[in-house]
Amino acid sequence: MLTNPDAEPIYKPEQTEPQQTEFPSDTPKHGDTKDGKIYINGFGWVVDEGGGGSGEPAPDMYENGNKIGSFG
């Protein structure tokens, strides 16, 4: 509860110092590969399918991005 709104707040050192996060040295890094899998932060080991993306031109797309027709 706020008892004196004019007084400066007092903080303990553990409230102001950043916490140290330590990871074991055997933790894989983003992009590491092993046994046909790749490590992706937040997802873990996933099957490495070569990456990259694919796309194709959409001649039926308006210039402002609104699609004509229906999605299948």
PDB file of N, CA, C and O in Angstrom:
ATOM      1  N   MET A   1       0.845  -1.173   0.000  1.00  0.00           N
ATOM      2  CA  MET A   1       0.000   0.000   0.000  1.00  0.00           C
ATOM      3  C   MET A   1       0.886   1.229   0.000  1.00  0.00           C
ATOM      4  O   MET A   1       1.891   1.277   0.709  1.00  0.00           O
ATOM      5  N   LEU A   2       0.526   2.196  -0.772  1.00  0.00           N
ATOM      6  CA  LEU A   2       1.280   3.441  -0.857  1.00  0.00           C
ATOM      7  C   LEU A   2       0.974   4.273   0.377  1.00  0.00           C
ATOM      8  O   LEU A   2      -0.173   4.643   0.626  1.00  0.00           O
ATOM      9  N   THR A   3       2.024   4.565   1.149  1.00  0.00           N
ATOM     10  CA  THR A   3       1.812   5.326   2.382  1.00  0.00           C
ATOM     11  C   THR A   3       2.268   6.779   2.261  1.00  0.00           C
ATOM     12  O   THR A   3       1.709   7.664   2.909  1.00  0.00           O
ATOM     13  N   ASN A   4       3.301   7.027   1.417  1.00  0.00           N
ATOM     14  CA  ASN A   4       3.786   8.388   1.259  1.00  0.00           C
ATOM     15  C   ASN A   4       4.083   8.614  -0.225  1.00  0.00           C
ATOM     16  O   ASN A   4       5.169   8.259  -0.683  1.00  0.00           O
ATOM     17  N   PRO A   5       3.163   9.187  -0.984  1.00  0.00           N
ATOM     18  CA  PRO A   5       3.352   9.353  -2.420  1.00  0.00           C
ATOM     19  C   PRO A   5       4.486  10.311  -2.794  1.00  0.00           C
ATOM     20  O   PRO A   5       4.928  10.303  -3.942  1.00  0.00           O
ATOM     21  N   ASP A   6       4.970  11.140  -1.854  1.00  0.00           N
ATOM     22  CA  ASP A   6       6.045  12.088  -2.143  1.00  0.00           C
ATOM     23  C   ASP A   6       7.431  11.479  -1.968  1.00  0.00           C
ATOM     24  O   ASP A   6       8.417  12.038  -2.449  1.00  0.00           O
ATOM     25  N   ALA A   7       7.518  10.336  -1.283  1.00  0.00           N
ATOM     26  CA  ALA A   7       8.818   9.721  -1.017  1.00  0.00           C
ATOM     27  C   ALA A   7       9.281   8.904  -2.226  1.00  0.00           C
ATOM     28  O   ALA A   7       8.468   8.294  -2.921  1.00  0.00           O
ATOM     29  N   GLU A   8      10.604   8.899  -2.470  1.00  0.00           N
ATOM     30  CA  GLU A   8      11.194   8.088  -3.538  1.00  0.00           C
ATOM     31  C   GLU A   8      11.090   6.607  -3.145  1.00  0.00           C
ATOM     32  O   GLU A   8      11.247   6.271  -1.971  1.00  0.00           O
ATOM     33  N   PRO A   9      10.831   5.731  -4.104  1.00  0.00           N
ATOM     34  CA  PRO A   9      10.751   4.310  -3.776  1.00  0.00           C
ATOM     35  C   PRO A   9      12.129   3.749  -3.417  1.00  0.00           C
ATOM     36  O   PRO A   9      13.155   4.217  -3.911  1.00  0.00           O
ATOM     37  N   ILE A  10      12.128   2.753  -2.561  1.00  0.00           N
ATOM     38  CA  ILE A  10      13.358   2.082  -2.142  1.00  0.00           C
ATOM     39  C   ILE A  10      13.279   0.645  -2.655  1.00  0.00           C
ATOM     40  O   ILE A  10      12.316  -0.075  -2.388  1.00  0.00           O
ATOM     41  N   TYR A  11      14.320   0.242  -3.402  1.00  0.00           N
ATOM     42  CA  TYR A  11      14.353  -1.100  -3.972  1.00  0.00           C
ATOM     43  C   TYR A  11      15.486  -1.902  -3.362  1.00  0.00           C
ATOM     44  O   TYR A  11      16.538  -1.357  -3.031  1.00  0.00           O
ATOM     45  N   LYS A  12      15.265  -3.192  -3.218  1.00  0.00           N
ATOM     46  CA  LYS A  12      16.312  -4.102  -2.782  1.00  0.00           C
ATOM     47  C   LYS A  12      17.154  -4.446  -4.013  1.00  0.00           C
ATOM     48  O   LYS A  12      16.644  -4.395  -5.132  1.00  0.00           O
ATOM     49  N   PRO A  13      18.439  -4.798  -3.830  1.00  0.00           N
ATOM     50  CA  PRO A  13      19.299  -5.115  -4.984  1.00  0.00           C
ATOM     51  C   PRO A  13      18.732  -6.239  -5.860  1.00  0.00           C
ATOM     52  O   PRO A  13      18.872  -6.177  -7.082  1.00  0.00           O
ATOM     53  N   GLU A  14      18.113  -7.238  -5.289  1.00  0.00           N
ATOM     54  CA  GLU A  14      17.570  -8.343  -6.080  1.00  0.00           C
ATOM     55  C   GLU A  14      16.377  -7.920  -6.935  1.00  0.00           C
ATOM     56  O   GLU A  14      15.980  -8.644  -7.849  1.00  0.00           O
ATOM     57  N   GLN A  15      15.806  -6.753  -6.642  1.00  0.00           N
ATOM     58  CA  GLN A  15      14.691  -6.247  -7.440  1.00  0.00           C
ATOM     59  C   GLN A  15      15.170  -5.452  -8.654  1.00  0.00           C
ATOM     60  O   GLN A  15      14.406  -5.262  -9.601  1.00  0.00           O
ATOM     61  N   THR A  16      16.413  -4.988  -8.643  1.00  0.00           N
ATOM     62  CA  THR A  16      16.903  -4.143  -9.722  1.00  0.00           C
ATOM     63  C   THR A  16      17.950  -4.809 -10.598  1.00  0.00           C
ATOM     64  O   THR A  16      18.171  -4.356 -11.722  1.00  0.00           O
ATOM     65  N   GLU A  17      18.606  -5.869 -10.129  1.00  0.00           N
ATOM     66  CA  GLU A  17      19.647  -6.534 -10.915  1.00  0.00           C
ATOM     67  C   GLU A  17      19.006  -7.572 -11.825  1.00  0.00           C
ATOM     68  O   GLU A  17      18.111  -8.303 -11.402  1.00  0.00           O
ATOM     69  N   PRO A  18      19.461  -7.642 -13.075  1.00  0.00           N
ATOM     70  CA  PRO A  18      18.901  -8.656 -13.981  1.00  0.00           C
ATOM     71  C   PRO A  18      19.265 -10.057 -13.511  1.00  0.00           C
ATOM     72  O   PRO A  18      20.355 -10.294 -12.992  1.00  0.00           O
ATOM     73  N   GLN A  19      18.343 -10.964 -13.702  1.00  0.00           N
ATOM     74  CA  GLN A  19      18.589 -12.343 -13.294  1.00  0.00           C
ATOM     75  C   GLN A  19      19.456 -13.021 -14.341  1.00  0.00           C
ATOM     76  O   GLN A  19      19.273 -12.809 -15.539  1.00  0.00           O
ATOM     77  N   GLN A  20      20.388 -13.825 -13.893  1.00  0.00           N
ATOM     78  CA  GLN A  20      21.264 -14.557 -14.794  1.00  0.00           C
ATOM     79  C   GLN A  20      20.574 -15.839 -15.232  1.00  0.00           C
ATOM     80  O   GLN A  20      20.169 -16.648 -14.398  1.00  0.00           O
ATOM     81  N   THR A  21      20.442 -16.021 -16.530  1.00  0.00           N
ATOM     82  CA  THR A  21      19.865 -17.242 -17.066  1.00  0.00           C
ATOM     83  C   THR A  21      20.998 -18.072 -17.624  1.00  0.00           C
ATOM     84  O   THR A  21      21.699 -17.645 -18.541  1.00  0.00           O
ATOM     85  N   GLU A  22      21.175 -19.253 -17.075  1.00  0.00           N
ATOM     86  CA  GLU A  22      22.257 -20.107 -17.533  1.00  0.00           C
ATOM     87  C   GLU A  22      21.682 -21.311 -18.257  1.00  0.00           C
ATOM     88  O   GLU A  22      20.721 -21.928 -17.799  1.00  0.00           O
ATOM     89  N   PHE A  23      22.281 -21.635 -19.388  1.00  0.00           N
ATOM     90  CA  PHE A  23      21.899 -22.803 -20.150  1.00  0.00           C
ATOM     91  C   PHE A  23      23.055 -23.791 -20.115  1.00  0.00           C
ATOM     92  O   PHE A  23      24.217 -23.388 -20.169  1.00  0.00           O
ATOM     93  N   PRO A  24      22.749 -25.073 -20.025  1.00  0.00           N
ATOM     94  CA  PRO A  24      23.834 -26.054 -20.059  1.00  0.00           C
ATOM     95  C   PRO A  24      24.616 -25.927 -21.370  1.00  0.00           C
ATOM     96  O   PRO A  24      24.056 -25.548 -22.398  1.00  0.00           O
ATOM     97  N   SER A  25      25.906 -26.246 -21.325  1.00  0.00           N
ATOM     98  CA  SER A  25      26.743 -26.095 -22.511  1.00  0.00           C
ATOM     99  C   SER A  25      26.330 -27.046 -23.634  1.00  0.00           C
ATOM    100  O   SER A  25      26.697 -26.829 -24.789  1.00  0.00           O
ATOM    101  N   ASP A  26      25.569 -28.100 -23.312  1.00  0.00           N
ATOM    102  CA  ASP A  26      25.156 -29.046 -24.351  1.00  0.00           C
ATOM    103  C   ASP A  26      23.812 -28.666 -24.980  1.00  0.00           C
ATOM    104  O   ASP A  26      23.269 -29.431 -25.778  1.00  0.00           O
ATOM    105  N   THR A  27      23.270 -27.495 -24.631  1.00  0.00           N
ATOM    106  CA  THR A  27      22.020 -27.032 -25.229  1.00  0.00           C
ATOM    107  C   THR A  27      22.281 -26.671 -26.692  1.00  0.00           C
ATOM    108  O   THR A  27      23.197 -25.899 -26.975  1.00  0.00           O
ATOM    109  N   PRO A  28      21.485 -27.220 -27.638  1.00  0.00           N
ATOM    110  CA  PRO A  28      21.727 -26.896 -29.054  1.00  0.00           C
ATOM    111  C   PRO A  28      21.404 -25.444 -29.363  1.00  0.00           C
ATOM    112  O   PRO A  28      20.580 -24.819 -28.696  1.00  0.00           O
ATOM    113  N   LYS A  29      22.058 -24.925 -30.372  1.00  0.00           N
ATOM    114  CA  LYS A  29      21.841 -23.561 -30.822  1.00  0.00           C
ATOM    115  C   LYS A  29      20.914 -23.576 -32.036  1.00  0.00           C
ATOM    116  O   LYS A  29      20.823 -24.585 -32.735  1.00  0.00           O
ATOM    117  N   HIS A  30      20.233 -22.472 -32.286  1.00  0.00           N
ATOM    118  CA  HIS A  30      19.329 -22.348 -33.426  1.00  0.00           C
ATOM    119  C   HIS A  30      20.098 -22.646 -34.716  1.00  0.00           C
ATOM    120  O   HIS A  30      21.128 -22.029 -34.987  1.00  0.00           O
ATOM    121  N   GLY A  31      19.593 -23.591 -35.504  1.00  0.00           N
ATOM    122  CA  GLY A  31      20.228 -23.938 -36.774  1.00  0.00           C
ATOM    123  C   GLY A  31      21.119 -25.159 -36.710  1.00  0.00           C
ATOM    124  O   GLY A  31      21.563 -25.644 -37.750  1.00  0.00           O
ATOM    125  N   ASP A  32      21.400 -25.681 -35.500  1.00  0.00           N
ATOM    126  CA  ASP A  32      22.204 -26.900 -35.392  1.00  0.00           C
ATOM    127  C   ASP A  32      21.485 -28.054 -36.071  1.00  0.00           C
ATOM    128  O   ASP A  32      20.259 -28.145 -36.008  1.00  0.00           O
ATOM    129  N   THR A  33      22.239 -28.937 -36.720  1.00  0.00           N
ATOM    130  CA  THR A  33      21.646 -30.095 -37.384  1.00  0.00           C
ATOM    131  C   THR A  33      22.221 -31.374 -36.802  1.00  0.00           C
ATOM    132  O   THR A  33      23.382 -31.425 -36.396  1.00  0.00           O
ATOM    133  N   LYS A  34      21.380 -32.413 -36.768  1.00  0.00           N
ATOM    134  CA  LYS A  34      21.807 -33.714 -36.256  1.00  0.00           C
ATOM    135  C   LYS A  34      20.781 -34.752 -36.672  1.00  0.00           C
ATOM    136  O   LYS A  34      19.579 -34.544 -36.512  1.00  0.00           O
ATOM    137  N   ASP A  35      21.255 -35.869 -37.204  1.00  0.00           N
ATOM    138  CA  ASP A  35      20.389 -36.998 -37.571  1.00  0.00           C
ATOM    139  C   ASP A  35      19.237 -36.592 -38.491  1.00  0.00           C
ATOM    140  O   ASP A  35      18.120 -37.082 -38.326  1.00  0.00           O
ATOM    141  N   GLY A  36      19.492 -35.701 -39.462  1.00  0.00           N
ATOM    142  CA  GLY A  36      18.457 -35.287 -40.405  1.00  0.00           C
ATOM    143  C   GLY A  36      17.440 -34.321 -39.828  1.00  0.00           C
ATOM    144  O   GLY A  36      16.395 -34.080 -40.432  1.00  0.00           O
ATOM    145  N   LYS A  37      17.740 -33.770 -38.666  1.00  0.00           N
ATOM    146  CA  LYS A  37      16.836 -32.803 -38.038  1.00  0.00           C
ATOM    147  C   LYS A  37      17.576 -31.499 -37.815  1.00  0.00           C
ATOM    148  O   LYS A  37      18.806 -31.471 -37.788  1.00  0.00           O
ATOM    149  N   ILE A  38      16.824 -30.419 -37.654  1.00  0.00           N
ATOM    150  CA  ILE A  38      17.393 -29.100 -37.386  1.00  0.00           C
ATOM    151  C   ILE A  38      16.759 -28.559 -36.108  1.00  0.00           C
ATOM    152  O   ILE A  38      15.569 -28.755 -35.863  1.00  0.00           O
ATOM    153  N   TYR A  39      17.569 -27.876 -35.296  1.00  0.00           N
ATOM    154  CA  TYR A  39      17.059 -27.310 -34.040  1.00  0.00           C
ATOM    155  C   TYR A  39      16.556 -25.899 -34.292  1.00  0.00           C
ATOM    156  O   TYR A  39      17.293 -25.055 -34.802  1.00  0.00           O
ATOM    157  N   ILE A  40      15.303 -25.641 -33.936  1.00  0.00           N
ATOM    158  CA  ILE A  40      14.699 -24.316 -34.087  1.00  0.00           C
ATOM    159  C   ILE A  40      14.229 -23.863 -32.710  1.00  0.00           C
ATOM    160  O   ILE A  40      13.446 -24.544 -32.047  1.00  0.00           O
ATOM    161  N   ASN A  41      14.729 -22.691 -32.291  1.00  0.00           N
ATOM    162  CA  ASN A  41      14.349 -22.167 -30.976  1.00  0.00           C
ATOM    163  C   ASN A  41      12.833 -22.117 -30.845  1.00  0.00           C
ATOM    164  O   ASN A  41      12.143 -21.639 -31.745  1.00  0.00           O
ATOM    165  N   GLY A  42      12.321 -22.603 -29.736  1.00  0.00           N
ATOM    166  CA  GLY A  42      10.887 -22.576 -29.480  1.00  0.00           C
ATOM    167  C   GLY A  42      10.159 -23.800 -30.009  1.00  0.00           C
ATOM    168  O   GLY A  42       9.024 -24.063 -29.610  1.00  0.00           O
ATOM    169  N   PHE A  43      10.795 -24.557 -30.904  1.00  0.00           N
ATOM    170  CA  PHE A  43      10.162 -25.737 -31.475  1.00  0.00           C
ATOM    171  C   PHE A  43      10.940 -27.015 -31.182  1.00  0.00           C
ATOM    172  O   PHE A  43      10.369 -28.105 -31.192  1.00  0.00           O
ATOM    173  N   GLY A  44      12.237 -26.886 -30.922  1.00  0.00           N
ATOM    174  CA  GLY A  44      13.061 -28.058 -30.670  1.00  0.00           C
ATOM    175  C   GLY A  44      13.561 -28.663 -31.969  1.00  0.00           C
ATOM    176  O   GLY A  44      13.735 -27.958 -32.963  1.00  0.00           O
ATOM    177  N   TRP A  45      13.794 -29.974 -31.960  1.00  0.00           N
ATOM    178  CA  TRP A  45      14.308 -30.672 -33.131  1.00  0.00           C
ATOM    179  C   TRP A  45      13.160 -30.992 -34.078  1.00  0.00           C
ATOM    180  O   TRP A  45      12.196 -31.645 -33.679  1.00  0.00           O
ATOM    181  N   VAL A  46      13.249 -30.542 -35.325  1.00  0.00           N
ATOM    182  CA  VAL A  46      12.241 -30.812 -36.335  1.00  0.00           C
ATOM    183  C   VAL A  46      12.925 -31.403 -37.556  1.00  0.00           C
ATOM    184  O   VAL A  46      14.111 -31.165 -37.784  1.00  0.00           O
ATOM    185  N   VAL A  47      12.173 -32.177 -38.348  1.00  0.00           N
ATOM    186  CA  VAL A  47      12.720 -32.796 -39.546  1.00  0.00           C
ATOM    187  C   VAL A  47      13.171 -31.704 -40.512  1.00  0.00           C
ATOM    188  O   VAL A  47      12.416 -30.780 -40.815  1.00  0.00           O
ATOM    189  N   ASP A  48      14.416 -31.820 -40.994  1.00  0.00           N
ATOM    190  CA  ASP A  48      14.975 -30.832 -41.919  1.00  0.00           C
ATOM    191  C   ASP A  48      14.546 -31.194 -43.333  1.00  0.00           C
ATOM    192  O   ASP A  48      15.039 -32.161 -43.914  1.00  0.00           O
ATOM    193  N   GLU A  49      13.631 -30.415 -43.877  1.00  0.00           N
ATOM    194  CA  GLU A  49      13.116 -30.677 -45.218  1.00  0.00           C
ATOM    195  C   GLU A  49      13.728 -29.736 -46.246  1.00  0.00           C
ATOM    196  O   GLU A  49      13.190 -29.585 -47.343  1.00  0.00           O
ATOM    197  N   GLY A  50      14.836 -29.109 -45.907  1.00  0.00           N
ATOM    198  CA  GLY A  50      15.529 -28.267 -46.868  1.00  0.00           C
ATOM    199  C   GLY A  50      15.231 -26.789 -46.748  1.00  0.00           C
ATOM    200  O   GLY A  50      15.945 -25.969 -47.325  1.00  0.00           O
ATOM    201  N   GLY A  51      14.207 -26.436 -46.021  1.00  0.00           N
ATOM    202  CA  GLY A  51      13.907 -25.028 -45.811  1.00  0.00           C
ATOM    203  C   GLY A  51      13.463 -24.310 -47.065  1.00  0.00           C
ATOM    204  O   GLY A  51      13.084 -24.933 -48.056  1.00  0.00           O
ATOM    205  N   GLY A  52      13.515 -23.033 -47.009  1.00  0.00           N
ATOM    206  CA  GLY A  52      13.093 -22.244 -48.154  1.00  0.00           C
ATOM    207  C   GLY A  52      11.590 -22.150 -48.225  1.00  0.00           C
ATOM    208  O   GLY A  52      10.876 -22.764 -47.432  1.00  0.00           O
ATOM    209  N   GLY A  53      11.136 -21.408 -49.140  1.00  0.00           N
ATOM    210  CA  GLY A  53       9.703 -21.246 -49.326  1.00  0.00           C
ATOM    211  C   GLY A  53       9.360 -21.390 -50.795  1.00  0.00           C
ATOM    212  O   GLY A  53      10.240 -21.495 -51.650  1.00  0.00           O
ATOM    213  N   SER A  54       8.117 -21.391 -51.062  1.00  0.00           N
ATOM    214  CA  SER A  54       7.692 -21.450 -52.451  1.00  0.00           C
ATOM    215  C   SER A  54       6.539 -20.481 -52.645  1.00  0.00           C
ATOM    216  O   SER A  54       5.826 -20.133 -51.704  1.00  0.00           O
ATOM    217  N   GLY A  55       6.379 -20.064 -53.867  1.00  0.00           N
ATOM    218  CA  GLY A  55       5.300 -19.143 -54.163  1.00  0.00           C
ATOM    219  C   GLY A  55       5.058 -19.118 -55.652  1.00  0.00           C
ATOM    220  O   GLY A  55       5.865 -19.612 -56.440  1.00  0.00           O
ATOM    221  N   GLU A  56       3.958 -18.547 -56.019  1.00  0.00           N
ATOM    222  CA  GLU A  56       3.648 -18.416 -57.434  1.00  0.00           C
ATOM    223  C   GLU A  56       2.895 -17.112 -57.632  1.00  0.00           C
ATOM    224  O   GLU A  56       2.203 -16.647 -56.726  1.00  0.00           O
ATOM    225  N   PRO A  57       3.024 -16.527 -58.800  1.00  0.00           N
ATOM    226  CA  PRO A  57       2.311 -15.277 -59.036  1.00  0.00           C
ATOM    227  C   PRO A  57       0.799 -15.489 -59.051  1.00  0.00           C
ATOM    228  O   PRO A  57       0.311 -16.535 -59.480  1.00  0.00           O
ATOM    229  N   ALA A  58       0.086 -14.511 -58.591  1.00  0.00           N
ATOM    230  CA  ALA A  58      -1.372 -14.585 -58.585  1.00  0.00           C
ATOM    231  C   ALA A  58      -1.896 -13.492 -59.520  1.00  0.00           C
ATOM    232  O   ALA A  58      -2.102 -12.356 -59.092  1.00  0.00           O
ATOM    233  N   PRO A  59      -2.110 -13.829 -60.783  1.00  0.00           N
ATOM    234  CA  PRO A  59      -2.550 -12.813 -61.723  1.00  0.00           C
ATOM    235  C   PRO A  59      -3.944 -12.274 -61.414  1.00  0.00           C
ATOM    236  O   PRO A  59      -4.330 -11.222 -61.925  1.00  0.00           O
ATOM    237  N   ASP A  60      -4.698 -12.986 -60.584  1.00  0.00           N
ATOM    238  CA  ASP A  60      -6.041 -12.529 -60.248  1.00  0.00           C
ATOM    239  C   ASP A  60      -6.061 -11.738 -58.939  1.00  0.00           C
ATOM    240  O   ASP A  60      -7.094 -11.670 -58.273  1.00  0.00           O
ATOM    241  N   MET A  61      -4.926 -11.139 -58.568  1.00  0.00           N
ATOM    242  CA  MET A  61      -4.829 -10.372 -57.333  1.00  0.00           C
ATOM    243  C   MET A  61      -4.867  -8.887 -57.674  1.00  0.00           C
ATOM    244  O   MET A  61      -4.146  -8.438 -58.564  1.00  0.00           O
ATOM    245  N   TYR A  62      -5.697  -8.126 -56.978  1.00  0.00           N
ATOM    246  CA  TYR A  62      -5.716  -6.677 -57.166  1.00  0.00           C
ATOM    247  C   TYR A  62      -4.411  -6.066 -56.670  1.00  0.00           C
ATOM    248  O   TYR A  62      -3.685  -6.701 -55.906  1.00  0.00           O
ATOM    249  N   GLU A  63      -4.108  -4.859 -57.088  1.00  0.00           N
ATOM    250  CA  GLU A  63      -2.902  -4.183 -56.644  1.00  0.00           C
ATOM    251  C   GLU A  63      -2.924  -3.890 -55.150  1.00  0.00           C
ATOM    252  O   GLU A  63      -1.868  -3.842 -54.520  1.00  0.00           O
ATOM    253  N   ASN A  64      -4.098  -3.694 -54.575  1.00  0.00           N
ATOM    254  CA  ASN A  64      -4.177  -3.384 -53.154  1.00  0.00           C
ATOM    255  C   ASN A  64      -4.197  -4.629 -52.282  1.00  0.00           C
ATOM    256  O   ASN A  64      -4.350  -4.515 -51.066  1.00  0.00           O
ATOM    257  N   GLY A  65      -4.048  -5.819 -52.866  1.00  0.00           N
ATOM    258  CA  GLY A  65      -3.952  -7.047 -52.091  1.00  0.00           C
ATOM    259  C   GLY A  65      -5.260  -7.778 -51.915  1.00  0.00           C
ATOM    260  O   GLY A  65      -5.265  -8.880 -51.365  1.00  0.00           O
ATOM    261  N   ASN A  66      -6.368  -7.217 -52.355  1.00  0.00           N
ATOM    262  CA  ASN A  66      -7.649  -7.907 -52.216  1.00  0.00           C
ATOM    263  C   ASN A  66      -7.767  -8.983 -53.286  1.00  0.00           C
ATOM    264  O   ASN A  66      -7.580  -8.705 -54.470  1.00  0.00           O
ATOM    265  N   LYS A  67      -8.071 -10.187 -52.883  1.00  0.00           N
ATOM    266  CA  LYS A  67      -8.157 -11.322 -53.793  1.00  0.00           C
ATOM    267  C   LYS A  67      -9.505 -11.351 -54.502  1.00  0.00           C
ATOM    268  O   LYS A  67     -10.541 -11.077 -53.897  1.00  0.00           O
ATOM    269  N   ILE A  68      -9.480 -11.685 -55.785  1.00  0.00           N
ATOM    270  CA  ILE A  68     -10.703 -11.867 -56.544  1.00  0.00           C
ATOM    271  C   ILE A  68     -11.022 -13.351 -56.546  1.00  0.00           C
ATOM    272  O   ILE A  68     -10.127 -14.165 -56.772  1.00  0.00           O
ATOM    273  N   GLY A  69     -12.231 -13.716 -56.308  1.00  0.00           N
ATOM    274  CA  GLY A  69     -12.626 -15.129 -56.344  1.00  0.00           C
ATOM    275  C   GLY A  69     -12.599 -15.753 -54.974  1.00  0.00           C
ATOM    276  O   GLY A  69     -12.675 -15.062 -53.958  1.00  0.00           O
ATOM    277  N   SER A  70     -12.490 -17.077 -54.953  1.00  0.00           N
ATOM    278  CA  SER A  70     -12.543 -17.804 -53.678  1.00  0.00           C
ATOM    279  C   SER A  70     -11.291 -18.644 -53.518  1.00  0.00           C
ATOM    280  O   SER A  70     -10.649 -19.041 -54.491  1.00  0.00           O
ATOM    281  N   PHE A  71     -10.966 -18.901 -52.271  1.00  0.00           N
ATOM    282  CA  PHE A  71      -9.820 -19.759 -51.947  1.00  0.00           C
ATOM    283  C   PHE A  71     -10.287 -21.192 -51.943  1.00  0.00           C
ATOM    284  O   PHE A  71     -11.386 -21.491 -51.476  1.00  0.00           O
ATOM    285  N   GLY A  72      -9.464 -22.077 -52.457  1.00  0.00           N
ATOM    286  CA  GLY A  72      -9.857 -23.479 -52.562  1.00  0.00           C
ATOM    287  C   GLY A  72      -9.240 -24.356 -51.618  1.00  0.00           C
ATOM    288  O   GLY A  72      -9.506 -25.557 -51.625  1.00  0.00           O
TER     289      GLY A  72
END
